[in-house]
Each structure stands twice: as C-alpha cells, then as structure tokens.
Amino acid sequence: MKQLGNLAIICAQRKSLQLQIQGGMASVFVGAGPDRGVLSARWDDDAEIGRIIHELNFGKYKDQR
C-alpha cells in the first residue's frame, strides 16, 4: 500500500495523467482520445503499482519533456 502514495505524486505532477481509485482498483489514464492508455492494479498491490510507476517513469508512458 506504500506505492499508492508514490503513484499519486507522479500523477499529480503530470497533466497528461489521471488517477482514479474506485471499487478496490487504482487506474491511471494516460493521454486523451482513442489512443488513451489505461494502467490498472488493485489499490493494495504494491508490486503491480510499482510496475505501473516504472512504466510511467521509464517505459512507454514516460514524460517526454
């Protein structure tokens, strides 16, 4: 559950990301329109949320500044 706070900080810093926590799931929406990406995990699954954080920081959805 520690990683959920880290994910929230990343999402708050990037306008292209939207974090939604609902029904036991944490979902990050990346971008807009038909090409919008979605990364989801159970809100208490630190390992999977860690993978989402890695993807947002270093993978396909890294910030392109």
Buried (B, 14 or more C-beta within 10 A) or exposed (E): EEBBEBBBEBBEEBEBBBBEEEEEEBBBBBEEEEEEEEBBBEBEBBEBBBBBBEBBEEEEBEEEE
